Amino acid sequence: MDAEGTGADGIFQTPWTGVSNIYSDKVIEHFMCPQNAYSMPDADAEGSFGDPSCGDSLTIYLKVKDNTIEEISYLVYGCCASIATSSVTSVLTKGKTIDEALKIAEEDIIEALDGLPENKKHCSNLGVRALRKAIDNYLKTNRMENKNENCNTSRR
């Protein structure tokens, strides 16, 4: 590629030229325009998971109302597939009940992205594991609050 971005064949190329041979259009879309990617300081719960083998990490934030995940966001560090799987995890989860969200599996994420290369399928694990940790943390906190309310009510 020369200084103007033209390859040896005279066709303009970008750093992403050839990526569509590796990733589906949906993966590229979620990588280039990730949905729900932001920190949530007032989250009801958060969960993190990292993959030490590749260095990717994800933190998911949840706001829950009436047992429904009303808002979800995340911060991710990783490759194209990690960013895309985090984005699609948030899209699949938003508006679901806690029980429905717990049923989201790696295969659902891969399917929603129209597939992932074999060597990137492990990235779908980031979203599922971080989501389940966030839900687990929410349930633990919620149980503790309910237990404290019951204790305070019984003392009146």
C-alpha positions as YAML, in Angstrom:
chain: A
units: angstrom
residues:
- id: 1
  name: MET
  ca: [0.00, 0.00, 0.00]
- id: 2
  name: ASP
  ca: [1.39, 3.43, -0.93]
- id: 3
  name: ALA
  ca: [1.06, 6.67, 1.07]
- id: 4
  name: GLU
  ca: [-2.38, 7.39, -0.41]
- id: 5
  name: GLY
  ca: [-3.71, 3.96, 0.62]
- id: 6
  name: THR
  ca: [-3.64, 2.43, -2.84]
- id: 7
  name: GLY
  ca: [-2.51, -1.17, -3.09]
- id: 8
  name: ALA
  ca: [-0.31, -2.70, -5.80]
- id: 9
  name: ASP
  ca: [-3.45, -3.49, -7.79]
- id: 10
  name: GLY
  ca: [-4.44, 0.21, -7.83]
- id: 11
  name: ILE
  ca: [-7.46, -0.35, -5.56]
- id: 12
  name: PHE
  ca: [-7.88, 1.91, -2.54]
- id: 13
  name: GLN
  ca: [-7.41, -0.06, 0.67]
- id: 14
  name: THR
  ca: [-8.07, 0.65, 4.32]
- id: 15
  name: PRO
  ca: [-6.68, -1.05, 7.40]
- id: 16
  name: TRP
  ca: [-9.95, -3.07, 7.33]
- id: 17
  name: THR
  ca: [-9.53, -4.31, 3.76]
- id: 18
  name: GLY
  ca: [-9.71, -8.10, 3.92]
- id: 19
  name: VAL
  ca: [-11.47, -8.17, 7.29]
- id: 20
  name: SER
  ca: [-14.74, -9.10, 5.59]
- id: 21
  name: ASN
  ca: [-13.04, -12.29, 4.46]
- id: 22
  name: ILE
  ca: [-12.57, -13.20, 8.12]
- id: 23
  name: TYR
  ca: [-15.62, -11.74, 9.88]
- id: 24
  name: SER
  ca: [-19.32, -11.50, 8.99]
- id: 25
  name: ASP
  ca: [-20.89, -8.13, 8.26]
- id: 26
  name: LYS
  ca: [-22.62, -8.27, 11.66]
- id: 27
  name: VAL
  ca: [-19.30, -8.73, 13.47]
- id: 28
  name: ILE
  ca: [-17.83, -5.77, 11.62]
- id: 29
  name: GLU
  ca: [-20.95, -3.68, 12.35]
- id: 30
  name: HIS
  ca: [-20.79, -4.39, 16.10]
- id: 31
  name: PHE
  ca: [-17.04, -3.79, 16.13]
- id: 32
  name: MET
  ca: [-17.22, -0.49, 14.26]
- id: 33
  name: CYS
  ca: [-20.40, 0.75, 16.02]
- id: 34
  name: PRO
  ca: [-20.64, -1.08, 19.34]
- id: 35
  name: GLN
  ca: [-23.98, -0.80, 21.13]
- id: 36
  name: ASN
  ca: [-24.27, 0.12, 24.84]
- id: 37
  name: ALA
  ca: [-20.52, 0.64, 25.37]
- id: 38
  name: TYR
  ca: [-20.19, 2.94, 28.39]
- id: 39
  name: SER
  ca: [-19.55, 2.88, 32.10]
- id: 40
  name: MET
  ca: [-22.52, 2.89, 34.48]
- id: 41
  name: PRO
  ca: [-21.57, 4.35, 37.86]
- id: 42
  name: ASP
  ca: [-25.07, 3.83, 39.30]
- id: 43
  name: ALA
  ca: [-25.45, 0.21, 38.18]
- id: 44
  name: ASP
  ca: [-27.40, -2.22, 40.32]
- id: 45
  name: ALA
  ca: [-24.72, -4.82, 39.64]
- id: 46
  name: GLU
  ca: [-21.59, -5.48, 37.66]
- id: 47
  name: GLY
  ca: [-19.65, -8.54, 36.64]
- id: 48
  name: SER
  ca: [-16.23, -8.98, 35.08]
- id: 49
  name: PHE
  ca: [-14.48, -11.74, 33.26]
- id: 50
  name: GLY
  ca: [-11.13, -11.93, 31.52]
- id: 51
  name: ASP
  ca: [-9.38, -14.45, 29.34]
- id: 52
  name: PRO
  ca: [-5.76, -14.69, 30.49]
- id: 53
  name: SER
  ca: [-4.76, -16.62, 27.37]
- id: 54
  name: CYS
  ca: [-5.43, -13.66, 25.07]
- id: 55
  name: GLY
  ca: [-5.65, -10.69, 27.45]
- id: 56
  name: ASP
  ca: [-9.27, -9.76, 26.66]
- id: 57
  name: SER
  ca: [-11.46, -8.53, 29.51]
- id: 58
  name: LEU
  ca: [-15.04, -7.39, 29.90]
- id: 59
  name: THR
  ca: [-17.07, -5.70, 32.63]
- id: 60
  name: ILE
  ca: [-20.86, -5.68, 32.30]
- id: 61
  name: TYR
  ca: [-23.11, -3.25, 34.20]
- id: 62
  name: LEU
  ca: [-26.81, -3.87, 34.85]
- id: 63
  name: LYS
  ca: [-29.82, -1.85, 35.93]
- id: 64
  name: VAL
  ca: [-32.71, -4.09, 36.93]
- id: 65
  name: LYS
  ca: [-36.32, -3.14, 37.58]
- id: 66
  name: ASP
  ca: [-39.09, -5.60, 38.40]
- id: 67
  name: ASN
  ca: [-36.80, -8.54, 37.58]
- id: 68
  name: THR
  ca: [-36.12, -7.15, 34.07]
- id: 69
  name: ILE
  ca: [-32.79, -5.90, 32.80]
- id: 70
  name: GLU
  ca: [-33.78, -2.39, 31.78]
- id: 71
  name: GLU
  ca: [-30.30, -1.14, 31.01]
- id: 72
  name: ILE
  ca: [-27.03, -2.87, 30.25]
- id: 73
  name: SER
  ca: [-23.65, -1.46, 29.37]
- id: 74
  name: TYR
  ca: [-20.09, -2.67, 29.30]
- id: 75
  name: LEU
  ca: [-16.43, -1.78, 29.00]
- id: 76
  name: VAL
  ca: [-14.31, -4.18, 27.00]
- id: 77
  name: TYR
  ca: [-10.64, -4.51, 26.20]
- id: 78
  name: GLY
  ca: [-9.80, -6.84, 23.37]
- id: 79
  name: CYS
  ca: [-9.84, -7.76, 19.73]
- id: 80
  name: CYS
  ca: [-12.51, -7.18, 17.08]
- id: 81
  name: ALA
  ca: [-14.38, -10.35, 18.07]
- id: 82
  name: SER
  ca: [-14.34, -9.46, 21.79]
- id: 83
  name: ILE
  ca: [-15.80, -6.03, 21.11]
- id: 84
  name: ALA
  ca: [-18.45, -7.45, 18.76]
- id: 85
  name: THR
  ca: [-19.45, -10.26, 21.14]
- id: 86
  name: SER
  ca: [-19.72, -7.78, 24.04]
- id: 87
  name: SER
  ca: [-21.92, -5.50, 21.96]
- id: 88
  name: VAL
  ca: [-24.24, -8.27, 20.78]
- id: 89
  name: THR
  ca: [-24.44, -9.70, 24.32]
- id: 90
  name: SER
  ca: [-25.77, -6.35, 25.50]
- id: 91
  name: VAL
  ca: [-28.30, -6.22, 22.65]
- id: 92
  name: LEU
  ca: [-29.52, -9.77, 23.33]
- id: 93
  name: THR
  ca: [-29.82, -9.11, 27.07]
- id: 94
  name: LYS
  ca: [-31.55, -5.72, 27.22]
- id: 95
  name: GLY
  ca: [-35.23, -6.06, 28.11]
- id: 96
  name: LYS
  ca: [-34.97, -9.69, 29.20]
- id: 97
  name: THR
  ca: [-35.94, -11.01, 32.62]
- id: 98
  name: ILE
  ca: [-33.15, -12.30, 34.84]
- id: 99
  name: ASP
  ca: [-34.17, -15.89, 34.06]
- id: 100
  name: GLU
  ca: [-34.22, -15.25, 30.30]
- id: 101
  name: ALA
  ca: [-30.82, -13.55, 30.42]
- id: 102
  name: LEU
  ca: [-29.34, -16.50, 32.31]
- id: 103
  name: LYS
  ca: [-30.31, -18.73, 29.36]
- id: 104
  name: ILE
  ca: [-28.18, -16.77, 26.87]
- id: 105
  name: ALA
  ca: [-25.39, -19.08, 25.72]
- id: 106
  name: GLU
  ca: [-22.22, -18.73, 23.69]
- id: 107
  name: GLU
  ca: [-24.00, -20.28, 20.71]
- id: 108
  name: ASP
  ca: [-26.68, -17.54, 20.83]
- id: 109
  name: ILE
  ca: [-24.01, -14.86, 20.62]
- id: 110
  name: ILE
  ca: [-22.19, -16.58, 17.76]
- id: 111
  name: GLU
  ca: [-25.47, -17.09, 15.89]
- id: 112
  name: ALA
  ca: [-26.50, -13.43, 16.40]
- id: 113
  name: LEU
  ca: [-23.21, -12.40, 14.78]
- id: 114
  name: ASP
  ca: [-23.69, -14.77, 11.82]
- id: 115
  name: GLY
  ca: [-20.73, -16.81, 13.05]
- id: 116
  name: LEU
  ca: [-17.18, -16.30, 14.24]
- id: 117
  name: PRO
  ca: [-13.93, -17.78, 12.99]
- id: 118
  name: GLU
  ca: [-13.05, -20.96, 14.87]
- id: 119
  name: ASN
  ca: [-10.08, -19.30, 16.59]
- id: 120
  name: LYS
  ca: [-12.35, -16.48, 17.88]
- id: 121
  name: LYS
  ca: [-15.30, -18.48, 19.20]
- id: 122
  name: HIS
  ca: [-13.84, -18.31, 22.71]
- id: 123
  name: CYS
  ca: [-14.62, -14.56, 22.67]
- id: 124
  name: SER
  ca: [-18.33, -15.36, 23.02]
- id: 125
  name: ASN
  ca: [-17.46, -16.82, 26.42]
- id: 126
  name: LEU
  ca: [-16.46, -13.35, 27.67]
- id: 127
  name: GLY
  ca: [-19.99, -11.99, 27.30]
- id: 128
  name: VAL
  ca: [-21.73, -14.98, 28.81]
- id: 129
  name: ARG
  ca: [-19.37, -15.27, 31.79]
- id: 130
  name: ALA
  ca: [-19.40, -11.52, 32.59]
- id: 131
  name: LEU
  ca: [-23.20, -11.39, 32.21]
- id: 132
  name: ARG
  ca: [-23.69, -14.35, 34.55]
- id: 133
  name: LYS
  ca: [-21.33, -12.81, 37.12]
- id: 134
  name: ALA
  ca: [-23.24, -9.51, 36.97]
- id: 135
  name: ILE
  ca: [-26.56, -11.33, 37.43]
- id: 136
  name: ASP
  ca: [-25.12, -13.42, 40.26]
- id: 137
  name: ASN
  ca: [-23.88, -10.26, 41.97]
- id: 138
  name: TYR
  ca: [-27.29, -8.64, 41.50]
- id: 139
  name: LEU
  ca: [-29.08, -11.64, 43.00]
- id: 140
  name: LYS
  ca: [-26.70, -11.79, 45.98]
- id: 141
  name: THR
  ca: [-27.13, -8.07, 46.68]
- id: 142
  name: ASN
  ca: [-30.89, -8.25, 46.19]
- id: 143
  name: ARG
  ca: [-31.19, -11.23, 48.54]
- id: 144
  name: MET
  ca: [-29.15, -9.40, 51.17]
- id: 145
  name: GLU
  ca: [-31.35, -6.29, 50.87]
- id: 146
  name: ASN
  ca: [-34.52, -8.41, 51.11]
- id: 147
  name: LYS
  ca: [-33.11, -10.26, 54.11]
- id: 148
  name: ASN
  ca: [-32.27, -6.95, 55.82]
- id: 149
  name: GLU
  ca: [-35.75, -5.57, 55.08]
- id: 150
  name: ASN
  ca: [-37.34, -8.69, 56.58]
- id: 151
  name: CYS
  ca: [-35.13, -8.40, 59.67]
- id: 152
  name: ASN
  ca: [-36.00, -4.73, 60.09]
- id: 153
  name: THR
  ca: [-39.72, -5.41, 59.56]
- id: 154
  name: SER
  ca: [-39.81, -8.16, 62.16]
- id: 155
  name: ARG
  ca: [-38.28, -5.85, 64.78]
- id: 156
  name: ARG
  ca: [-41.05, -3.26, 64.55]
...
